[in-house]
Amino acid sequence: MQHVSKKKNGYDFFIATDESVIYKKNNLSNPHLSELINGEENLGHFSNILDGIVLPVELRDHVCRGYDLEIDGSYKSEFLHGYRLDLIKRHEIDPNTYSLILSECHVLLGKIISANSNKTLTGDWALHNLVYSLKYKRIINVDLEGFLFYDPLPEWANIEIIQGWFSSIIQGN
């Protein structure tokens, strides 16, 4: 099934009927994506991002893994059931789960700050890319292509901005 409410960013999203896999199909609408994966070396770098081996060690458990990378940059990953952080206020969540989510916000933010201090922080850490996984009981960044686009971090998503996004969840603003 196609995920119709997702903003267009160069990919169309298809979720398996059993909701176990999401297929991100490059729709060729973003020429910058094509530039970033053009050539064997660049495609290999994206493959390493999908595998997680180029990510900061402290963040690896907080980034999903991709597989079945295609030459056009399309790939698959596990579909995560849970709560997108930017939509968290739209859901009625039981107090125990909500408490876990807030605790995991603190955990992940600490690791993001650590990676930033080590000058290894990349990727798009906006709340719409972050899912609290009910299966893994932690927050996971599902935007693997963001690690291509945002290396280094853009000024509009620097560490101070990221901290503000997390504060809006932690403080309930």
Order of alpha helices (4+ residues) and beta strands (2+ residues): beta-beta-alpha-alpha-beta-beta-beta-alpha-beta-beta-alpha-alpha
